């Protein structure tokens, strides 16, 4: 499986330490359409975080949150910047076949902001299949369904689409890999959420000596549409037992980004 190859490529050795810095900017517009008309709201988010990671074994890492802050503003949201619920805490993240699962040190569930911790360890999924070291001029594609644990670790299922990757250069112990493409999927919630991520520009710098990523940058767009459904239960007819359900779409919630940028560095 590709995720096992990725872990090997990331040199998963017990006791290995790494510092991970993450910055992202997201400008979202949410449009709600229902029987009352249409309303639009804007929300701008800037997140800055720094983590210390120690590998416990091939599947589990311990993550200490050195800093974590979120700046937000928008419609009915005054501008503010403050620490997130993750700041100053520590967690265990374990790689399962279905993706990453996160627990606090007592075995409890993390805050919502911490559900994706550790997903950065799957950056190796962007490398060529089979464990081949990327060489200048190489081109390959990665199917969207294989990237869910990295790009949509907790919010999407049934990924389709792909990312087209190319190695621009491979010298000085670093491989520069670009990637573009589109990934679509369905939300894990009970609603009929359709999610699309478009990567307009992506770059992975891979340290061929350490066998791990040095940095990851991407710029693109995000869209999600969720149907608002009214469930009507009718009494059983024609000898049927129980009630019959009828689901009617009464509106939708559409979210799209005006800006989506993220940078991750590994030291």
C-alpha positions as protocol buffer text, in pm:
chain_id: "A"
residue {
  index: 1
  type: UNK
  ca { x: 0 y: 0 z: 0 }
}
residue {
  index: 2
  type: UNK
  ca { x: 122 y: 353 z: -80 }
}
residue {
  index: 3
  type: UNK
  ca { x: 89 y: 479 z: 276 }
}
residue {
  index: 4
  type: UNK
  ca { x: 327 y: 210 z: 400 }
}
residue {
  index: 5
  type: UNK
  ca { x: 576 y: 309 z: 129 }
}
residue {
  index: 6
  type: UNK
  ca { x: 536 y: 671 z: 235 }
}
residue {
  index: 7
  type: UNK
  ca { x: 620 y: 591 z: 595 }
}
residue {
  index: 8
  type: UNK
  ca { x: 932 y: 406 z: 488 }
}
residue {
  index: 9
  type: UNK
  ca { x: 1037 y: 695 z: 267 }
}
residue {
  index: 10
  type: UNK
  ca { x: 993 y: 933 z: 558 }
}
residue {
  index: 11
  type: UNK
  ca { x: 1252 y: 724 z: 750 }
}
residue {
  index: 12
  type: UNK
  ca { x: 1015 y: 620 z: 1027 }
}
residue {
  index: 13
  type: UNK
  ca { x: 1256 y: 528 z: 1307 }
}
residue {
  index: 14
  type: UNK
  ca { x: 1173 y: 519 z: 1676 }
}
residue {
  index: 15
  type: UNK
  ca { x: 1308 y: 823 z: 1859 }
}
residue {
  index: 16
  type: UNK
  ca { x: 1335 y: 1041 z: 1549 }
}
residue {
  index: 17
  type: UNK
  ca { x: 1262 y: 1406 z: 1630 }
}
residue {
  index: 18
  type: UNK
  ca { x: 1128 y: 1674 z: 1400 }
}
residue {
  index: 19
  type: UNK
  ca { x: 991 y: 2027 z: 1427 }
}
residue {
  index: 20
  type: UNK
  ca { x: 695 y: 2111 z: 1205 }
}
residue {
  index: 21
  type: UNK
  ca { x: 586 y: 2468 z: 1131 }
}
residue {
  index: 22
  type: UNK
  ca { x: 252 y: 2536 z: 964 }
}
residue {
  index: 23
  type: UNK
  ca { x: 102 y: 2855 z: 823 }
}
residue {
  index: 24
  type: UNK
  ca { x: -220 y: 2889 z: 624 }
}
residue {
  index: 25
  type: UNK
  ca { x: -448 y: 3162 z: 492 }
}
residue {
  index: 26
  type: UNK
  ca { x: -806 y: 3091 z: 397 }
}
residue {
  index: 27
  type: UNK
  ca { x: -1068 y: 3340 z: 278 }
}
residue {
  index: 28
  type: UNK
  ca { x: -1413 y: 3183 z: 261 }
}
residue {
  index: 29
  type: UNK
  ca { x: -1750 y: 3292 z: 131 }
}
residue {
  index: 30
  type: UNK
  ca { x: -2057 y: 3103 z: 249 }
}
residue {
  index: 31
  type: UNK
  ca { x: -2388 y: 3138 z: 65 }
}
residue {
  index: 32
  type: UNK
  ca { x: -2707 y: 2995 z: 217 }
}
residue {
  index: 33
  type: UNK
  ca { x: -3002 y: 2952 z: -18 }
}
residue {
  index: 34
  type: UNK
  ca { x: -3339 y: 2848 z: 123 }
}
residue {
  index: 35
  type: UNK
  ca { x: -3706 y: 2941 z: 114 }
}
residue {
  index: 36
  type: UNK
  ca { x: -3624 y: 3275 z: 276 }
}
residue {
  index: 37
  type: UNK
  ca { x: -3389 y: 3382 z: -1 }
}
residue {
  index: 38
  type: UNK
  ca { x: -3010 y: 3404 z: -8 }
}
residue {
  index: 39
  type: UNK
  ca { x: -2758 y: 3523 z: 250 }
}
residue {
  index: 40
  type: UNK
  ca { x: -2382 y: 3562 z: 210 }
}
residue {
  index: 41
  type: UNK
  ca { x: -2116 y: 3564 z: 479 }
}
residue {
  index: 42
  type: UNK
  ca { x: -1740 y: 3611 z: 464 }
}
residue {
  index: 43
  type: UNK
  ca { x: -1481 y: 3453 z: 696 }
}
residue {
  index: 44
  type: UNK
  ca { x: -1103 y: 3505 z: 676 }
}
residue {
  index: 45
  type: UNK
  ca { x: -873 y: 3272 z: 872 }
}
residue {
  index: 46
  type: UNK
  ca { x: -497 y: 3285 z: 924 }
}
residue {
  index: 47
  type: UNK
  ca { x: -342 y: 3003 z: 1126 }
}
residue {
  index: 48
  type: UNK
  ca { x: 15 y: 2980 z: 1256 }
}
residue {
  index: 49
  type: UNK
  ca { x: 140 y: 2676 z: 1443 }
}
residue {
  index: 50
  type: UNK
  ca { x: 459 y: 2502 z: 1551 }
}
residue {
  index: 51
  type: UNK
  ca { x: 488 y: 2144 z: 1667 }
}
residue {
  index: 52
  type: UNK
  ca { x: 757 y: 1919 z: 1811 }
}
residue {
  index: 53
  type: UNK
  ca { x: 721 y: 1558 z: 1699 }
}
residue {
  index: 54
  type: UNK
  ca { x: 890 y: 1245 z: 1836 }
}
residue {
  index: 55
  type: UNK
  ca { x: 834 y: 910 z: 1667 }
}
residue {
  index: 56
  type: UNK
  ca { x: 734 y: 640 z: 1913 }
}
residue {
  index: 57
  type: UNK
  ca { x: 724 y: 355 z: 1661 }
}
residue {
  index: 58
  type: UNK
  ca { x: 651 y: 298 z: 1290 }
}
residue {
  index: 59
  type: UNK
  ca { x: 287 y: 403 z: 1331 }
}
residue {
  index: 60
  type: UNK
  ca { x: 270 y: 644 z: 1627 }
}
residue {
  index: 61
  type: UNK
  ca { x: 416 y: 988 z: 1695 }
}
residue {
  index: 62
  type: UNK
  ca { x: 395 y: 1211 z: 2001 }
}
residue {
  index: 63
  type: UNK
  ca { x: 319 y: 1572 z: 1913 }
}
residue {
  index: 64
  type: UNK
  ca { x: 373 y: 1868 z: 2145 }
}
residue {
  index: 65
  type: UNK
  ca { x: 208 y: 2193 z: 2040 }
}
residue {
  index: 66
  type: UNK
  ca { x: 470 y: 2463 z: 2090 }
}
residue {
  index: 67
  type: UNK
  ca { x: 240 y: 2738 z: 1959 }
}
residue {
  index: 68
  type: UNK
  ca { x: -96 y: 2760 z: 1787 }
}
residue {
  index: 69
  type: UNK
  ca { x: -284 y: 3078 z: 1704 }
}
residue {
  index: 70
  type: UNK
  ca { x: -577 y: 3169 z: 1483 }
}
residue {
  index: 71
  type: UNK
  ca { x: -658 y: 3511 z: 1344 }
}
residue {
  index: 72
  type: UNK
  ca { x: -1009 y: 3553 z: 1210 }
}
residue {
  index: 73
  type: UNK
  ca { x: -1243 y: 3822 z: 1084 }
}
residue {
  index: 74
  type: UNK
  ca { x: -1549 y: 3846 z: 865 }
}
residue {
  index: 75
  type: UNK
  ca { x: -1922 y: 3912 z: 851 }
}
residue {
  index: 76
  type: UNK
  ca { x: -2051 y: 3944 z: 1209 }
}
residue {
  index: 77
  type: UNK
  ca { x: -1702 y: 3837 z: 1326 }
}
residue {
  index: 78
  type: UNK
  ca { x: -1482 y: 4110 z: 1476 }
}
residue {
  index: 79
  type: UNK
  ca { x: -1112 y: 4083 z: 1395 }
}
residue {
  index: 80
  type: UNK
  ca { x: -927 y: 3890 z: 1663 }
}
residue {
  index: 81
  type: UNK
  ca { x: -623 y: 3669 z: 1711 }
}
residue {
  index: 82
  type: UNK
  ca { x: -589 y: 3426 z: 1998 }
}
residue {
  index: 83
  type: UNK
  ca { x: -440 y: 3087 z: 2087 }
}
residue {
  index: 84
  type: UNK
  ca { x: -635 y: 2779 z: 1976 }
}
residue {
  index: 85
  type: UNK
  ca { x: -740 y: 2503 z: 2220 }
}
residue {
  index: 86
  type: UNK
  ca { x: -432 y: 2308 z: 2104 }
}
residue {
  index: 87
  type: UNK
  ca { x: -176 y: 2555 z: 2241 }
}
residue {
  index: 88
  type: UNK
  ca { x: 54 y: 2407 z: 2505 }
}
residue {
  index: 89
  type: UNK
  ca { x: -93 y: 2057 z: 2486 }
}
residue {
  index: 90
  type: UNK
  ca { x: 42 y: 1720 z: 2368 }
}
residue {
  index: 91
  type: UNK
  ca { x: -112 y: 1433 z: 2173 }
}
residue {
  index: 92
  type: UNK
  ca { x: -45 y: 1090 z: 2026 }
}
residue {
  index: 93
  type: UNK
  ca { x: -120 y: 1047 z: 1655 }
}
residue {
  index: 94
  type: UNK
  ca { x: -139 y: 694 z: 1514 }
}
residue {
  index: 95
  type: UNK
  ca { x: -145 y: 591 z: 1150 }
}
residue {
  index: 96
  type: UNK
  ca { x: -418 y: 336 z: 1080 }
}
residue {
  index: 97
  type: UNK
  ca { x: -512 y: 192 z: 743 }
}
residue {
  index: 98
  type: UNK
  ca { x: -803 y: 438 z: 726 }
}
residue {
  index: 99
  type: UNK
  ca { x: -586 y: 739 z: 813 }
}
residue {
  index: 100
  type: UNK
  ca { x: -460 y: 919 z: 1123 }
}
residue {
  index: 101
  type: UNK
  ca { x: -631 y: 902 z: 1461 }
}
residue {
  index: 102
  type: UNK
  ca { x: -543 y: 1146 z: 1740 }
}
residue {
  index: 103
  type: UNK
  ca { x: -577 y: 1113 z: 2119 }
}
residue {
  index: 104
  type: UNK
  ca { x: -462 y: 1330 z: 2406 }
}
residue {
  index: 105
  type: UNK
  ca { x: -215 y: 1187 z: 2657 }
}
residue {
  index: 106
  type: UNK
  ca { x: -503 y: 1046 z: 2865 }
}
residue {
  index: 107
  type: UNK
  ca { x: -659 y: 872 z: 2565 }
}
residue {
  index: 108
  type: UNK
  ca { x: -936 y: 1127 z: 2515 }
}
residue {
  index: 109
  type: UNK
  ca { x: -1049 y: 1292 z: 2193 }
}
residue {
  index: 110
  type: UNK
  ca { x: -861 y: 1605 z: 2083 }
}
residue {
  index: 111
  type: UNK
  ca { x: -1023 y: 1945 z: 2018 }
}
residue {
  index: 112
  type: UNK
  ca { x: -1166 y: 1979 z: 1667 }
}
residue {
  index: 113
  type: UNK
  ca { x: -854 y: 2169 z: 1560 }
}
residue {
  index: 114
  type: UNK
  ca { x: -641 y: 1866 z: 1647 }
}
residue {
  index: 115
  type: UNK
  ca { x: -817 y: 1598 z: 1443 }
}
residue {
  index: 116
  type: UNK
  ca { x: -563 y: 1628 z: 1159 }
}
residue {
  index: 117
  type: UNK
  ca { x: -244 y: 1625 z: 1365 }
}
residue {
  index: 118
  type: UNK
  ca { x: 19 y: 1395 z: 1220 }
}
residue {
  index: 119
  type: UNK
  ca { x: -127 y: 1397 z: 869 }
}
residue {
  index: 120
  type: UNK
  ca { x: 186 y: 1581 z: 751 }
}
residue {
  index: 121
  type: UNK
  ca { x: 373 y: 1250 z: 788 }
}
residue {
  index: 122
  type: UNK
  ca { x: 197 y: 1130 z: 473 }
}
residue {
  index: 123
  type: UNK
  ca { x: 367 y: 1390 z: 251 }
}
residue {
  index: 124
  type: UNK
  ca { x: 561 y: 1099 z: 99 }
}
residue {
  index: 125
  type: UNK
  ca { x: 242 y: 1000 z: -82 }
}
residue {
  index: 126
  type: UNK
  ca { x: 334 y: 1267 z: -339 }
}
residue {
  index: 127
  type: UNK
  ca { x: 652 y: 1078 z: -432 }
}
residue {
  index: 128
  type: UNK
  ca { x: 673 y: 825 z: -717 }
}
residue {
  index: 129
  type: UNK
  ca { x: 512 y: 490 z: -641 }
}
residue {
  index: 130
  type: UNK
  ca { x: 735 y: 195 z: -558 }
}
residue {
  index: 131
  type: UNK
  ca { x: 986 y: 391 z: -353 }
}
residue {
  index: 132
  type: UNK
  ca { x: 1185 y: 523 z: -651 }
}
residue {
  index: 133
  type: UNK
  ca { x: 1391 y: 834 z: -576 }
}
residue {
  index: 134
  type: UNK
  ca { x: 1266 y: 1123 z: -792 }
}
residue {
  index: 135
  type: UNK
  ca { x: 1498 y: 1235 z: -1071 }
}
residue {
  index: 136
  type: UNK
  ca { x: 1492 y: 1556 z: -1274 }
}
residue {
  index: 137
  type: UNK
  ca { x: 1242 y: 1527 z: -1558 }
}
residue {
  index: 138
  type: UNK
  ca { x: 1037 y: 1248 z: -1398 }
}
residue {
  index: 139
  type: UNK
  ca { x: 658 y: 1283 z: -1423 }
}
residue {
  index: 140
  type: UNK
  ca { x: 387 y: 1081 z: -1248 }
}
residue {
  index: 141
  type: UNK
  ca { x: 31 y: 1109 z: -1121 }
}
residue {
  index: 142
  type: UNK
  ca { x: -115 y: 1033 z: -779 }
}
residue {
  index: 143
  type: UNK
  ca { x: -481 y: 932 z: -759 }
}
residue {
  index: 144
  type: UNK
  ca { x: -702 y: 1141 z: -534 }
}
residue {
  index: 145
  type: UNK
  ca { x: -823 y: 841 z: -333 }
}
residue {
  index: 146
  type: UNK
  ca { x: -463 y: 779 z: -223 }
}
residue {
  index: 147
  type: UNK
  ca { x: -423 y: 1134 z: -89 }
}
residue {
  index: 148
  type: UNK
  ca { x: -722 y: 1156 z: 145 }
}
residue {
  index: 149
  type: UNK
  ca { x: -513 y: 1098 z: 458 }
}
residue {
  index: 150
  type: UNK
  ca { x: -289 y: 1393 z: 364 }
}
residue {
  index: 151
  type: UNK
  ca { x: -522 y: 1654 z: 214 }
}
residue {
  index: 152
  type: UNK
  ca { x: -863 y: 1571 z: 367 }
}
residue {
  index: 153
  type: UNK
  ca { x: -775 y: 1357 z: 669 }
}
residue {
  index: 154
  type: UNK
  ca { x: -1103 y: 1398 z: 856 }
}
residue {
  index: 155
  type: UNK
  ca { x: -1364 y: 1545 z: 624 }
}
residue {
  index: 156
  type: UNK
  ca { x: -1385 y: 1352 z: 298 }
}
residue {
  index: 157
  type: UNK
  ca { x: -1442 y: 1004 z: 159 }
}
residue {
  index: 158
  type: UNK
  ca { x: -1451 y: 845 z: -186 }
}
residue {
  index: 159
  type: UNK
  ca { x: -1186 y: 1070 z: -335 }
}
residue {
  index: 160
  type: UNK
  ca { x: -1161 y: 1103 z: -713 }
}
residue {
  index: 161
  type: UNK
  ca { x: -940 y: 1306 z: -944 }
}
residue {
  index: 162
  type: UNK
  ca { x: -561 y: 1321 z: -931 }
}
residue {
  index: 163
  type: UNK
  ca { x: -254 y: 1536 z: -886 }
}
residue {
  index: 164
  type: UNK
  ca { x: 2 y: 1551 z: -1167 }
}
residue {
  index: 165
  type: UNK
  ca { x: 355 y: 1564 z: -1029 }
}
residue {
  index: 166
  type: UNK
  ca { x: 689 y: 1649 z: -1191 }
}
residue {
  index: 167
  type: UNK
  ca { x: 1044 y: 1662 z: -1059 }
}
residue {
  index: 168
  type: UNK
  ca { x: 1196 y: 1995 z: -1168 }
}
residue {
  index: 169
  type: UNK
  ca { x: 1541 y: 1928 z: -1025 }
}
residue {
  index: 170
  type: UNK
  ca { x: 1726 y: 1682 z: -804 }
}
residue {
  index: 171
  type: UNK
  ca { x: 2066 y: 1805 z: -692 }
}
residue {
  index: 172
  type: UNK
  ca { x: 2242 y: 1918 z: -377 }
}
residue {
  index: 173
  type: UNK
  ca { x: 2055 y: 1653 z: -179 }
}
residue {
  index: 174
  type: UNK
  ca { x: 1715 y: 1809 z: -252 }
}
residue {
  index: 175
  type: UNK
  ca { x: 1446 y: 1716 z: -504 }
}
residue {
  index: 176
  type: UNK
  ca { x: 1205 y: 1992 z: -611 }
}
residue {
  index: 177
  type: UNK
  ca { x: 868 y: 1846 z: -704 }
}
residue {
  index: 178
  type: UNK
  ca { x: 575 y: 2044 z: -842 }
}
residue {
  index: 179
  type: UNK
  ca { x: 214 y: 1925 z: -842 }
}
residue {
  index: 180
  type: UNK
  ca { x: -120 y: 2050 z: -975 }
}
residue {
  index: 181
  type: UNK
  ca { x: -465 y: 1899 z: -1013 }
}
residue {
  index: 182
  type: UNK
  ca { x: -806 y: 1852 z: -859 }
}
residue {
  index: 183
  type: UNK
  ca { x: -950 y: 1617 z: -598 }
}
residue {
  index: 184
  type: UNK
  ca { x: -1321 y: 1565 z: -537 }
}
residue {
  index: 185
  type: UNK
  ca { x: -1509 y: 1366 z: -278 }
}
residue {
  index: 186
  type: UNK
  ca { x: -1808 y: 1333 z: -51 }
}
residue {
  index: 187
  type: UNK
  ca { x: -1821 y: 1460 z: 304 }
}
residue {
  index: 188
  type: UNK
  ca { x: -1817 y: 1214 z: 593 }
}
residue {
  index: 189
  type: UNK
  ca { x: -2121 y: 1380 z: 749 }
}
residue {
  index: 190
  type: UNK
  ca { x: -2472 y: 1255 z: 693 }
}
residue {
  index: 191
  type: UNK
  ca { x: -2554 y: 1538 z: 453 }
}
residue {
  index: 192
  type: UNK
  ca { x: -2494 y: 1531 z: 79 }
}
residue {
  index: 193
  type: UNK
  ca { x: -2176 y: 1740 z: 92 }
}
residue {
  index: 194
  type: UNK
  ca { x: -1971 y: 1759 z: -227 }
}
residue {
  index: 195
  type: UNK
  ca { x: -1613 y: 1881 z: -181 }
}
residue {
  index: 196
  type: UNK
  ca { x: -1362 y: 1996 z: -443 }
}
residue {
  index: 197
  type: UNK
  ca { x: -1001 y: 2099 z: -384 }
}
residue {
  index: 198
  type: UNK
  ca { x: -809 y: 2249 z: -675 }
}
residue {
  index: 199
  type: UNK
  ca { x: -432 y: 2279 z: -646 }
}
residue {
  index: 200
  type: UNK
  ca { x: -322 y: 2554 z: -883 }
}
residue {
  index: 201
  type: UNK
  ca { x: 38 y: 2555 z: -766 }
}
residue {
  index: 202
  type: UNK
  ca { x: 211 y: 2309 z: -534 }
}
residue {
  index: 203
  type: UNK
  ca { x: 574 y: 2240 z: -449 }
}
residue {
  index: 204
  type: UNK
  ca { x: 736 y: 1971 z: -236 }
}
residue {
  index: 205
  type: UNK
  ca { x: 1104 y: 2000 z: -146 }
}
residue {
  index: 206
  type: UNK
  ca { x: 1225 y: 1651 z: -54 }
}
residue {
  index: 207
  type: UNK
  ca { x: 1553 y: 1586 z: 129 }
}
residue {
  index: 208
  type: UNK
  ca { x: 1695 y: 1280 z: -46 }
}
residue {
  index: 209
  type: UNK
  ca { x: 1963 y: 1238 z: 220 }
}
residue {
  index: 210
  type: UNK
  ca { x: 1732 y: 1236 z: 522 }
}
residue {
  index: 211
  type: UNK
  ca { x: 1457 y: 1060 z: 325 }
}
residue {
  index: 212
  type: UNK
  ca { x: 1193 y: 1307 z: 436 }
}
residue {
  index: 213
  type: UNK
  ca { x: 1019 y: 1625 z: 326 }
}
residue {
  index: 214
  type: UNK
  ca { x: 1186 y: 1961 z: 387 }
}
residue {
  index: 215
  type: UNK
  ca { x: 888 y: 2179 z: 294 }
}
residue {
  index: 216
  type: UNK
  ca { x: 548 y: 2175 z: 127 }
}
residue {
  index: 217
  type: UNK
  ca { x: 371 y: 2473 z: -28 }
}
residue {
  index: 218
  type: UNK
  ca { x: 39 y: 2493 z: -209 }
}
residue {
  index: 219
  type: UNK
  ca { x: -201 y: 2750 z: -346 }
}
residue {
  index: 220
  type: UNK
  ca { x: -543 y: 2674 z: -481 }
}
residue {
  index: 221
  type: UNK
  ca { x: -915 y: 2686 z: -415 }
}
residue {
  index: 222
  type: UNK
  ca { x: -1177 y: 2501 z: -217 }
}
residue {
  index: 223
  type: UNK
  ca { x: -1548 y: 2450 z: -273 }
}
residue {
  index: 224
  type: UNK
  ca { x: -1811 y: 2257 z: -78 }
}
residue {
  index: 225
  type: UNK
  ca { x: -2186 y: 2230 z: -134 }
}
residue {
  index: 226
  type: UNK
  ca { x: -2427 y: 2075 z: 115 }
}
residue {
  index: 227
  type: UNK
  ca { x: -2796 y: 2012 z: 43 }
}
residue {
  index: 228
  type: UNK
  ca { x: -3045 y: 2122 z: 307 }
}
residue {
  index: 229
  type: UNK
  ca { x: -3295 y: 1837 z: 330 }
}
residue {
  index: 230
  type: UNK
  ca { x: -3634 y: 1812 z: 499 }
}
residue {
  index: 231
  type: UNK
  ca { x: -3739 y: 1459 z: 600 }
}
residue {
  index: 232
  type: UNK
  ca { x: -4112 y: 1392 z: 584 }
}
residue {
  index: 233
  type: UNK
  ca { x: -4247 y: 1075 z: 743 }
}
residue {
  index: 234
  type: UNK
  ca { x: -4572 y: 935 z: 602 }
}
residue {
  index: 235
  type: UNK
  ca { x: -4790 y: 669 z: 766 }
}
residue {
  index: 236
  type: UNK
  ca { x: -4749 y: 322 z: 613 }
}
residue {
  index: 237
  type: UNK
  ca { x: -4988 y: 247 z: 327 }
}
residue {
  index: 238
  type: UNK
  ca { x: -5087 y: -62 z: 130 }
}
residue {
  index: 239
  type: UNK
  ca { x: -5015 y: -296 z: 418 }
}
residue {
  index: 240
  type: UNK
  ca { x: -4670 y: -151 z: 482 }
}
residue {
  index: 241
  type: UNK
  ca { x: -4545 y: -159 z: 837 }
}
residue {
  index: 242
  type: UNK
  ca { x: -4396 y: 158 z: 984 }
}
residue {
  index: 243
  type: UNK
  ca { x: -4350 y: 497 z: 828 }
}
residue {
  index: 244
  type: UNK
  ca { x: -4227 y: 589 z: 482 }
}
residue {
  index: 245
  type: UNK
  ca { x: -3966 y: 864 z: 455 }
}
residue {
  index: 246
  type: UNK
  ca { x: -3952 y: 1124 z: 184 }
}
residue {
  index: 247
  type: UNK
  ca { x: -3646 y: 1351 z: 160 }
}
residue {
  index: 248
  type: UNK
  ca { x: -3694 y: 1690 z: -5 }
}
residue {
  index: 249
  type: UNK
  ca { x: -3423 y: 1940 z: -86 }
}
residue {
  index: 250
  type: UNK
  ca { x: -3524 y: 2275 z: 58 }
}
residue {
  index: 251
  type: UNK
  ca { x: -3200 y: 2465 z: 3 }
}
residue {
  index: 252
  type: UNK
  ca { x: -2824 y: 2445 z: 2 }
}
residue {
  index: 253
  type: UNK
  ca { x: -2514 y: 2580 z: 170 }
}
residue {
  index: 254
  type: UNK
  ca { x: -2231 y: 2666 z: -71 }
}
residue {
  index: 255
  type: UNK
  ca { x: -1881 y: 2744 z: 53 }
}
residue {
  index: 256
  type: UNK
  ca { x: -1600 y: 2862 z: -172 }
}
residue {
  index: 257
  type: UNK
  ca { x: -1260 y: 3012 z: -113 }
}
residue {
  index: 258
  type: UNK
  ca { x: -1126 y: 3339 z: -249 }
}
residue {
  index: 259
  type: UNK
  ca { x: -783 y: 3246 z: -115 }
}
residue {
  index: 260
  type: UNK
  ca { x: -625 y: 2920 z: -5 }
}
residue {
  index: 261
  type: UNK
  ca { x: -255 y: 2906 z: 74 }
}
residue {
  index: 262
  type: UNK
  ca { x: -54 y: 2679 z: 303 }
}
residue {
  index: 263
  type: UNK
  ca { x: 314 y: 2630 z: 388 }
}
residue {
  index: 264
  type: UNK
  ca { x: 462 y: 2349 z: 598 }
}
residue {
  index: 265
  type: UNK
  ca { x: 830 y: 2327 z: 689 }
}
residue {
  index: 266
  type: UNK
  ca { x: 1009 y: 2030 z: 848 }
}
residue {
  index: 267
  type: UNK
  ca { x: 1328 y: 2067 z: 1050 }
}
